[in-house]
Amino acid sequence: MAINTLTKRNVQQLTPYQSARRLGGNGDIWLNANEYAVSPDFNLSQTDFNRYPEPQPQGVIQRYAQYAGVMPENILVSRGGDESIELIIRTFCEADEKILYCPPTYGMYAVSAETCGIQTQTVPLLPDFQLDVAKIEEALNHDNKIKVLFLCNPNNPTGTLCKRSDLEHILHFTAGRAIVVVDEAYIDFCPEHSLVGALANYPHLAIIRTLSKAFALAGLRCGFTLANPELIAQLQKVIAPYPLPTVVADIAEQALQPQSIAQTQTRIAEILENRQWFAQALSQLPNVEHVFTSFGNYVLVKFTDGEKVFQALWNKGIILRNQHSALGLNHCIRITIGSRSELETVLNEIQFLTKE
Ligand SMILES: Cc1ncc(COP(=O)(O)O)c(C=O)c1O
């Protein structure tokens, strides 16, 4: 008997998330997962592993609270931002309810919902990649089954920042009806645009954060949900008993010490400088149609022939993220801001294609 016939129907039909690692490639230069090019250095200070870890490690929570400008009771720590996405769906969506998201955006909102057997509704971004607030409002007014909205700010893969007034408007008309998740995985690259200051006004707002991007710790798997204590308490009921291994908490706590945060600030400044230089240099190339303004550690680039550029660089061991099949992103590639020398190589290879 094929085991597939025993699998839940929604999982039988599921197309799993095409993570950068799952897509593979044989590369020397990895610019497809918005990681940082080199690892920060840490030594383990915990060497006893015979006991279960703290369910919510207080050292990590306290330091992140200080970093984010909230109180410890506003924080839940989890196995990356991805676990937070799934937890929110599992906590708030009944079997017949839906999530709403705005493509092109991060793929895990849809995959997590589908894994949980929850339906999805989309309201595509406007041509300038801003939120279509009128359509979102209309969708909610027509369908009382929409329970969770996922808004990505800055948006992956476009790099766009949502308008603050749009976010506030959405938070206003969803009050008492739905949970609004603002995914701030990339907000450390533009912290002045965080919605964290608005938490006090919106009990239905949840903000997702991560150590994977600006903190250069994608391999650690550590993320956060910021919200009011009542919302955090609901997630606490659903999260696994020991979500963070002892070693993860140990390193996360070190990464949030003042000295490490200062290193992160330096890293962010370097990425922003490289992003500006790279975007400017790319925009001069004849096979580049457009470099979209980005607020994250990546740029979305539209080429005259995106497939050709993606494949040619892939063959040379330079792995980028093809966005060709994402909604409205024909010929677009997302490129992580790696080190200056990685970006120089990418630029040279793209330039080389114009001479063929
Ligand atoms: C928008 C967005 N949200 C969340 C995540 C997940 O981050 P984490 O590594 O913390 O699971 C990512 C990772 O790429 C992302 O791009």
The ligand as an SDF file (V2000), in Angstrom:
LIG
                    3D

 16 16  0  0  0  0  0  0  0  0999 V2000
   10.0670   37.6400    5.3990 C   0  0  0  0  0  0  0  0  0  0  0  0
   10.6350   36.5090    6.1780 C   0  0  0  0  0  0  0  0  0  0  0  0
   10.0300   36.1310    7.2950 N   0  0  0  0  0  0  0  0  0  0  0  0
   10.5000   35.1210    8.0380 C   0  0  0  0  0  0  0  0  0  0  0  0
   11.6200   34.4290    7.6400 C   0  0  0  0  0  0  0  0  0  0  0  0
   12.0500   33.2400    8.4790 C   0  0  0  0  0  0  0  0  0  0  0  0
   13.1270   33.5420    9.2180 O   0  0  0  0  0  0  0  0  0  0  0  0
   13.7690   32.4800   10.2090 P   0  0  0  0  0  0  0  0  0  0  0  0
   15.0980   32.1290    9.6340 O   0  0  0  0  0  0  0  0  0  0  0  0
   13.8710   33.2140   11.4990 O   0  0  0  0  0  0  0  0  0  0  0  0
   12.8410   31.3100   10.3050 O   0  0  0  0  0  0  0  0  0  0  0  0
   12.2900   34.7730    6.4760 C   0  0  0  0  0  0  0  0  0  0  0  0
   13.4700   34.0350    6.0300 C   0  0  0  0  0  0  0  0  0  0  0  0
   13.9390   34.1420    4.9450 O   0  0  0  0  0  0  0  0  0  0  0  0
   11.7720   35.8430    5.7150 C   0  0  0  0  0  0  0  0  0  0  0  0
   12.3460   36.2230    4.5790 O   0  0  0  0  0  0  0  0  0  0  0  0
  1  2  1  0
  2  3  1  0
  2 15  2  0
  3  4  2  0
  4  5  1  0
  5  6  1  0
  5 12  2  0
  6  7  1  0
  7  8  1  0
  8  9  2  0
  8 10  1  0
  8 11  1  0
 12 13  1  0
 12 15  1  0
 13 14  2  0
 15 16  1  0
M  END
$$$$
